[in-house]
């Protein structure tokens, strides 16, 4: 076991995270090994891998999140040293995946708008209809059920009026997000 003070710990963890983001599997594995050898709780490493699976990969390869979660579950189920293999597999998956921070950018922008406040009531067509008497209040009136339409999609306003027209999620052209982008563009082409 190597000596590891607080400064070295945070520096190694930073190097590990930057290696994940930078798509360098070898470097990420090297920092992973050093962190484990220094006595760092492997759950901390699993938490970082899960975070980077969304923050840096996201919808470009959504399967990476499942691998990251599986590695964390494997750590709890089989423990170390056996769990080093699924953790390493998840590390490599994050590194070798196409990268997109579109999920991170989208939720940060939506959270910033929510923090500003000033929202009015939920539009009538989007209100809950799972209670007796909702009809008297008009709840759900005018809602169009997407599965009743071709392609299971229909043009309908879902955004809160205060942020109507904002686009939070902007899919990249990386990995699976290229398909999402194409679907977004197809729906936009159907606008009247």
N, C-alpha and C positions, 0 to 999 in steps of 0.2 A: 504494500500500500504506500502511495506517495503522500507527502505532506501537502495539504491544500488549505491555504488561508482563504478568508472571505473574498479578497480581491482576485486571487487566482481562480476561485470557483466561478465568480461572475464573468471573468474574462474567458474562461473555457466554455461556459454556457453560451456566451455571446458568439464565440467562434463556431460552436456547434450549430447555433441557429442560423448564422450567416452562411454556413456551408450548406445547410438544407435549402435555404433560399437561392443560393448560388449554383445549385444543381451539381455539387461536387460530392458524389457518394463516398469516395475514398477519404476525403477530408472529414466528412460528417462521421464516418465510422471511426476514424482516428480519434476525433474529439469524444465520441461516445465511449470508446475504450478507455481513454484517459480519465473521463469523468467517473466511470465505474471503478477503475483502478484507484481513484482518489477517494472512493467511499461515498460518492453521491448516490442518494436514493434513486433507483431506476424509475420510480414513479414520476419524478421531476422530469426526466428525459421523455417518458411517454407523454406527459402533459404537453411538452414542447412539440413533440411530433404531431400530436392531435391538433394543436393550435396552427402549426404550419400547414397541415393538410388542408385547412380552410383558408388561412391567410395568404398562402403563396401558391396553392394549387387550385383549390375550390372546384368550380364546375368544369375546369379544364380536364380533370380526371376525378370524378366524384368517388370512384372506388377506393382511392387512397385514404379517404376518411374511414372507411370500413376496415382497411388494413391497420390503420393507426389505432382504432378502437379495439380491434382484435388483439393487437400487441399488448395493450394495457390490460385487457381481460386475461390474456395468457400469463402476464406477469403475476397477476393475483392468483391464477389457478395453478400454475406449475412452479412459479417462483424462479429465482436465479439459481444456478447459472443457465438453466435450460431456456429461460425466456429471452436470453440474449439473441437467440435466432429469430423469433418473430419480431422482436424490437428492431434488429438489424434489417429484416425484410421490409418493415414499415419505413425505416430511415431511407433505404434504397428506393422504395416506391416514391417517397416525397421528392427525393433528389432527381430521379430519372423521369418524372412526370413533366408534361408541359406545364408552364407556370401561368397563373392569372391571379391578380389581386382584385378582380372585379367584385367578388363577394364582399371582401373587406371594405372596399370603397363604397359599395352600395349600402351596406348596413351603417357605416359611419355617417353617410350623408342623411339617411333616413333618421338616425338617432339625433343628429344635429337639428333637423327640422322639428322633431318631436319635443326636444328640449326647449325650443322657442315657445311652445305652447300656443294658445290662441285658437285651438280647434273648436269648432261648433259641433252640433249633434251629428250622428251618423245619418247619411242620406237614407230616406225611407225605404228604397228598394233593397238596401243592404242590411236592414235591421232584422233582428232575431224573430223567427216565426214559430218557435218551438214551445209556445205556451198558449193556453186557451184565452181567447179574446184578442189576439194580436190583430185580427181583421178590423176590429173597431178602431184601432189606432193607425191603421194603414200600413203596418209593418210588412215589409216584403212586397208591397204593391209595385208592380212594374219590373220586378226582377226577372231576368231572362236566364233560364237554366241552360248552361252551355252544352250539356249532353243531349239536348233536344235539337241541336243544330249541326249541320255538316261540319266534319272535322272536330266536333266537340268544342267549338269555339264560336262566340258571338261577340260583336262589338258592344261593349257596355262600359259605363264609367264605374270604376271601382275605387279610384283615388279619393281621399278626403278632399273636399272642395278647396281647402286652403293650400294644397300643394298640387292641384290639378295641373297636368302637363309636365310635371317633373319626371325625369327618368333617373332612377337611382342605379339600377343594375344595367350595366353596359357590357354585354358579353364580348370577350376578346375573340380573336380568330384562332385561339390555341386549343388543341385537343377537342374534347366534347363541346366546349363552348362555341366552336365553329358551327355545330349543328343547332345549338340554341340561337345563335345569331341569325342563321338562315331562317329559322322558324319565326323569330321576331320580325325579320324583314318581310316575310310572307304575310304576316298579320297586318303589318303597316300598309302593305300594298292593297289590302282590302278596305282601307279607310275610304269613306265616301268623299 
